[in-house]
Amino acid sequence: LPAHFSGDISRIKQSTSLPVAAGFGISSKETALEALNSADGFVVGSYFVEAMSRRVSAQELTHLAQELDPRRKS
Protein backbone atom coordinates (compact mmCIF):
# COMPACT_ATOMS: atom_id res chain seq x y z
CA LEU A 1 0.00 0.00 0.00
CA PRO A 2 1.17 3.58 -0.54
CA ALA A 3 3.24 5.25 2.18
CA HIS A 4 0.47 7.82 2.75
CA PHE A 5 -2.26 5.19 3.16
CA SER A 6 -2.51 5.31 6.96
CA GLY A 7 -2.62 9.11 7.04
CA ASP A 8 -5.26 9.22 4.33
CA ILE A 9 -7.46 6.74 6.20
CA SER A 10 -7.01 8.74 9.43
CA ARG A 11 -8.14 11.94 7.70
CA ILE A 12 -11.20 10.19 6.26
CA LYS A 13 -12.11 8.76 9.68
CA GLN A 14 -12.02 12.28 11.15
CA SER A 15 -14.73 13.29 8.68
CA THR A 16 -17.21 10.50 9.36
CA SER A 17 -18.51 8.21 12.05
CA LEU A 18 -19.14 5.49 9.47
CA PRO A 19 -16.78 2.52 9.09
CA VAL A 20 -14.07 3.10 6.49
CA ALA A 21 -13.05 0.33 4.08
CA ALA A 22 -10.05 0.36 1.76
CA GLY A 23 -10.26 -1.16 -1.67
CA PHE A 24 -7.26 -0.40 -3.84
CA GLY A 25 -4.24 -2.68 -3.98
CA ILE A 26 -5.66 -5.46 -1.80
CA SER A 27 -4.62 -8.75 -3.37
CA SER A 28 -3.04 -10.78 -0.60
CA LYS A 29 -3.48 -11.63 3.07
CA GLU A 30 -0.52 -9.35 3.84
CA THR A 31 -1.97 -6.27 2.10
CA ALA A 32 -5.39 -6.98 3.66
CA LEU A 33 -3.77 -7.06 7.10
CA GLU A 34 -1.88 -3.86 6.35
CA ALA A 35 -5.14 -2.18 5.33
CA LEU A 36 -6.85 -3.36 8.52
CA ASN A 37 -4.16 -1.66 10.58
CA SER A 38 -5.80 1.64 9.56
CA ALA A 39 -9.17 0.88 7.97
CA ASP A 40 -12.20 -0.86 9.43
CA GLY A 41 -12.46 -3.24 6.49
CA PHE A 42 -11.19 -4.00 3.03
CA VAL A 43 -12.69 -4.59 -0.39
CA VAL A 44 -11.20 -6.90 -2.98
CA GLY A 45 -12.16 -6.42 -6.60
CA SER A 46 -9.52 -7.00 -9.26
CA TYR A 47 -8.25 -10.11 -7.49
CA PHE A 48 -11.65 -11.76 -7.92
CA VAL A 49 -12.26 -10.41 -11.42
CA GLU A 50 -8.98 -12.02 -12.48
CA ALA A 51 -10.00 -15.31 -10.84
CA MET A 52 -13.40 -15.20 -12.55
CA SER A 53 -11.72 -14.60 -15.90
CA ARG A 54 -10.04 -17.98 -15.35
CA ARG A 55 -13.55 -19.40 -14.79
CA VAL A 56 -12.91 -20.65 -11.28
CA SER A 57 -15.90 -22.15 -9.52
CA ALA A 58 -18.01 -20.37 -6.92
CA GLN A 59 -16.56 -22.76 -4.36
CA GLU A 60 -13.02 -21.74 -5.33
CA LEU A 61 -13.95 -18.03 -5.12
CA THR A 62 -15.25 -18.66 -1.60
CA HIS A 63 -11.99 -20.40 -0.72
CA LEU A 64 -9.96 -17.49 -2.17
CA ALA A 65 -11.96 -15.00 -0.08
CA GLN A 66 -11.48 -17.04 3.08
CA GLU A 67 -7.76 -17.42 2.50
CA LEU A 68 -7.36 -13.69 1.84
CA ASP A 69 -9.00 -12.57 5.10
CA PRO A 70 -6.34 -12.16 7.83
CA ARG A 71 -9.07 -12.11 10.51
CA ARG A 72 -9.98 -15.70 9.68
CA LYS A 73 -8.20 -18.40 11.60
CA SER A 74 -6.46 -20.94 9.37
C-alpha positions, 0 to 999 in steps of 0.5 A: 500500500502507498506510504500515505495510506494510513494518514489518508485513512485517518483523515477520512475517519475524522470526517465520518462516524461510518466505518471506512473500508479500503479497496485499492491494492488489496490482493493478498493476506498481507496487504489486507492485514496492512489495510486493517491496521488503519481501515475498518475493512477491506474490499477486494475487486480485481483479485476476484475479477482475475479469478473469474476470468479464469472461470474458477468455480463459486466454491473456489472463489469462496476459498480465495476469499477465506484465504485472503482474510487475515481475521480468519483463523487458518 
